[in-house]
């Protein structure tokens, strides 16, 4: 597989991907510092996560949506609150990607829904990474694969049958 001009796979040198996730703590300056640190550490690419709290969950303060565990750092919050604290604002993607490029790194993302793929296409990302929780989200896999760009699918938590479905969906949409 090739991502941009970088060959990845057997017989190729390791390809190190740094994950930003929510480690920016809602500070663009911190996000840019993470990019610089990843480059200094030798990462070849930086991976973001592209979603909004509203596209991930509902703002409900009960049941599975609410954290009531006394031992939890997030006790008293709902999942929507957590995603709102951790997401990377979409308007930050372009400056983060620009900084990665200035540092000689590729930058791509894990989209969590089809609107995120549309947004990332507007930024011309070189690849997509499907997160473990989304490896059964076949419409998302199909959308990412239909861009013609490489798609990396995390298989954590997936059954062999689910992996087969994901691979067949990606290949059916054009992935090799």
C-alpha positions in Angstrom: 0.0 0.0 0.0 1.1 3.6 -0.6 0.0 6.6 1.4 1.0 9.7 -0.7 4.5 8.7 -1.8 5.3 6.4 1.1 5.2 2.6 0.5 3.9 0.7 3.6 4.0 -3.0 4.2 6.4 -6.0 4.0 9.8 -5.1 2.8 9.3 -1.4 3.6 10.7 0.5 6.6 8.3 1.1 9.6 5.7 3.8 9.2 5.2 5.6 12.5 1.8 7.3 13.0 1.4 9.6 16.0 -2.1 9.9 17.3 -3.3 13.3 18.6 -6.8 12.2 19.8 -8.1 14.7 22.4 -4.7 15.4 23.9 -4.9 19.0 22.7 -7.3 19.8 25.6 -9.1 22.2 23.3 -6.1 24.4 22.7 -4.9 24.9 19.1 -1.5 26.0 20.4 -1.2 22.7 22.2 -2.3 20.8 19.1 0.4 22.5 17.0 3.0 21.7 19.7 1.9 18.1 19.6 2.5 18.1 15.8 6.0 19.5 16.4 6.8 17.0 19.1 5.6 14.1 17.0 7.8 15.2 14.1 10.8 15.7 16.5 10.2 12.1 17.8 10.4 10.8 14.3 6.8 10.1 13.4 6.1 9.9 9.7 2.4 10.9 10.0 -0.1 12.4 12.4 -3.6 11.0 12.8 -6.5 13.1 13.9 -10.1 12.1 14.8 -12.8 13.9 12.9 -16.2 14.0 14.6 -18.4 16.3 16.6 -20.2 15.4 19.9 -23.5 15.7 18.0 -22.5 13.2 15.4 -21.4 10.7 18.0 -24.1 10.6 20.7 -27.0 12.3 22.4 -26.9 14.7 25.3 -28.8 12.5 27.7 -28.1 12.4 31.5 -29.3 8.8 32.2 -28.7 5.2 31.4 -25.7 4.3 29.3 -25.2 7.9 28.3 -24.5 9.1 31.9 -21.4 8.3 33.9 -22.3 7.6 37.5 -19.4 5.4 38.5 -18.0 6.9 41.8 -14.5 5.9 40.8 -14.6 7.6 37.4 -12.7 10.7 36.6 -15.8 11.7 34.6 -18.5 11.0 37.2 -21.5 13.2 36.6 -20.9 13.8 32.9 -22.6 12.4 30.0 -20.9 11.0 26.9 -21.9 14.0 24.8 -19.9 16.2 27.4 -16.9 13.9 27.0 -16.9 14.0 23.2 -17.4 17.8 23.3 -14.3 18.1 25.4 -12.2 15.7 23.3 -13.1 16.5 19.7 -10.7 18.4 17.4 -12.7 21.4 16.1 -13.0 21.0 12.3 -11.6 24.5 11.8 -8.4 23.3 13.4 -7.8 20.5 10.9 -6.3 22.8 8.2 -3.7 24.5 10.4 -2.8 21.2 12.0 -2.4 19.6 8.6 -0.4 22.5 7.4 2.0 22.2 10.4 2.4 18.5 9.8 3.3 19.2 6.2 5.8 21.9 7.3 7.4 19.2 9.5 7.6 16.7 6.7 4.8 14.5 8.0 1.6 13.3 6.4 -1.6 14.0 8.2 -4.8 12.0 7.9 -7.8 11.2 10.1 -10.3 8.7 11.5 -13.7 9.9 10.3 -16.6 8.8 12.5 -19.4 9.4 10.1 -19.9 10.1 6.4 -20.1 13.9 6.9 -16.5 13.7 8.3 -15.4 12.0 5.1 -16.9 14.8 3.0 -15.1 17.4 5.1 -11.8 15.5 5.0 -12.0 15.2 1.2 -12.2 19.0 1.1 -8.8 19.0 2.8 -7.5 16.3 0.4 -6.3 13.9 3.1 -4.0 11.1 1.7 -5.7 8.3 3.6 -8.4 7.2 6.1 -8.2 5.2 9.2 -11.4 3.5 10.5 -11.4 3.2 14.3 -12.1 0.0 16.0 -15.6 1.1 17.2 -16.4 2.0 13.6 -15.2 -1.2 11.9 -18.8 -2.4 11.7 -20.1 0.9 10.3 -20.2 -0.4 6.7 -21.7 2.9 5.2 -18.7 4.8 6.6 -16.2 2.2 5.3 -17.9 2.3 1.9 -17.8 6.1 1.8 -14.1 6.3 2.8 -13.2 3.5 0.4 -15.1 5.2 -2.5 -12.7 8.1 -2.4 -10.0 5.9 -3.9 -7.6 6.6 -1.1 -6.0 4.0 1.1 -8.1 2.9 4.1 -6.6 1.4 7.2 -9.2 -0.5 9.3 -8.6 -1.2 13.0 -9.8 -4.7 13.8 -9.8 -4.5 17.6 -13.0 -6.0 19.1 -14.1 -7.3 15.7 -15.1 -10.9 15.0 -13.6 -12.6 11.9 -17.0 -12.3 10.3 -17.1 -8.5 11.0 -13.6 -8.1 9.6 -14.7 -10.0 6.5 -17.7 -7.7 6.1 -15.5 -4.6 6.5 -12.9 -5.9 3.9 -15.6 -6.9 1.4 -17.3 -3.5 1.8 -14.0 -1.6 1.3 -13.0 -3.7 -1.7 -16.5 -3.4 -3.1 -16.2 0.3 -3.0 -12.8 0.3 -4.8 -10.1 -0.5 -2.2 -7.5 -3.0 -3.3 
